Amino acid sequence: MVQIICGEKGKGKTKHLLERVNDMVKKANGNVVYIDKNTKKMYELSNKIRLINVRDFPISNSDEFLGFICGIISQDHDLEEMFLDSFLTISNTKDDEIDHVIRKLEAISDNFHVNFVLSVSKNSDTLSDDIKDYIVVDL
């Protein structure tokens, strides 16, 4: 399953994402990963959550990012949830690639039973109708 928290920059998406991830880890049977563009939120996350700074890795486009996600999943068979903050930035996804990348994440989710929660710095009106079905929080 893919879920999107969307809204313009500065609307509080990260706050919602942090609340969700910290609540999720309390009830999760498997592992939980939080991917971000830095480690600033390290102390806001439960110590049971694995924080990954995507900038530590040489990822330059959305296909490489999807490969990175698959690599994480392949190494952790107990992975249950992945939270992706600043999704468009960390994945290097261009506006015309959003639908494609989210459909790929949905396929990965279905295949490996890993749920994804993404924060997307876009107004919901600018997203395609297909993507709007994934929105759970619109700020």
N, C-alpha and C positions, 0 to 999 in steps of 0.2 A: 504494500500500500504506500502511496505517495500522498503526503499532505503538504499544503502550502500555507504559510503565513505571509500575507502580502501587504504592502503599503509603501508609501513614499519614505525616503530616508528620514530618520529621526522620529518616526511615529510610534516606536516601542516594540518593534518586531522581536528584537533580541531579548527583551524582557520576557515576552511570551514564550520564546523558545527556551530560555533558561528555566522558567517555571515548569514547562512541560518535561524537559529532560530530567530535572531533579525529582519531579513526581514519578516519572516513568521508571527511574532506576530503583525506586522503592518497591515496585511491584514486578519488575522484570525477572524472568527466570534465567535469561541469558545475559550477554554482554551488551553494553551501550557505548556508542562512540559519538563524540562531538567534534566536528571538523570546522575549523575557523581559519582566518587569515593571520592570526597571531595567538599568543597565549595569555592575553590580558584577562580573560575570564576564568583563569585557572582556579582562583579562590572563590568564585561564585558557583562552581560546579562541585557536586559530590565527589569524594575521592574514589568512588566506585566507577566513575565515568572516565573513559579514556579520551583525553583531549589530543587531537592531532592538528598541528600547525601545517597547513597545506603548503605554505611558502618554504618549508624545509625541503620540498621536493621539486624537481624540475618539470613542472606542468605548465604547458604553454597554450593548450587549446582544450576544448570540451571533450574531444575523443580521448586525449591523454588522461583527462580527469576521470572519465568513465572507466578507463583501464585501471587507474589508481583505486577507484572504489571496488572494482572486481578483485584487485589484489588484496585489499583489506579483507574482503569477504572470504576469499580463498584461504586465508591464513587463520580465520577464526570461525570455526563451525558452530560456535555458541553465540554468534552475533545475532542480536534480535532487533536493535534499533540503531539508526544513524541519524543524527541531527546535523544539518548543514547550514551554518550561519553565513550570511552574505553570499548566498548561493551563486548568484551571477558572477560575482567577483572571484570566488575561490575556484569556480569551474571554468572560468574564462569563456563563458557562454555569451555569444552575441545575440542581439534581439531576434534575428531571424533563425536562430538555432534552439530557442527555448522549447518549443513544442517537441522537437526531435529528441532533445536531451531528457526531457521529462518522460517521454514515452519509453526511452531506453531504461531509465531508472525504474519505471513501472514493470518492465519486462524482467529486469534484474531482481526486483522485489518479489515478483511472482515465482521466479525460478529458485531463489535461494531463501525465501521466507524471511526477508529483512525489510522492516518498515523504514521509510525515509520521511523526515519532517524537514522542510526547507523554508528558510526565510528569503523572500524575494522582494527586492527594493523596486517594486513597480506598482502602480495603481492598478487595481483589478480591471478597470476599463480598458487598459492597454494590452491585456492578455487575451489570447484567443478563447473562443467558447469552449474548445476541448480542454484547455488548461483550467478554466474557471471551475470545472467539476472537482478539481483537487483542492480548491481553496477551503480552508477550515476557519481561518481568521482573516478578516479584511479590515485593515486599519486605515 
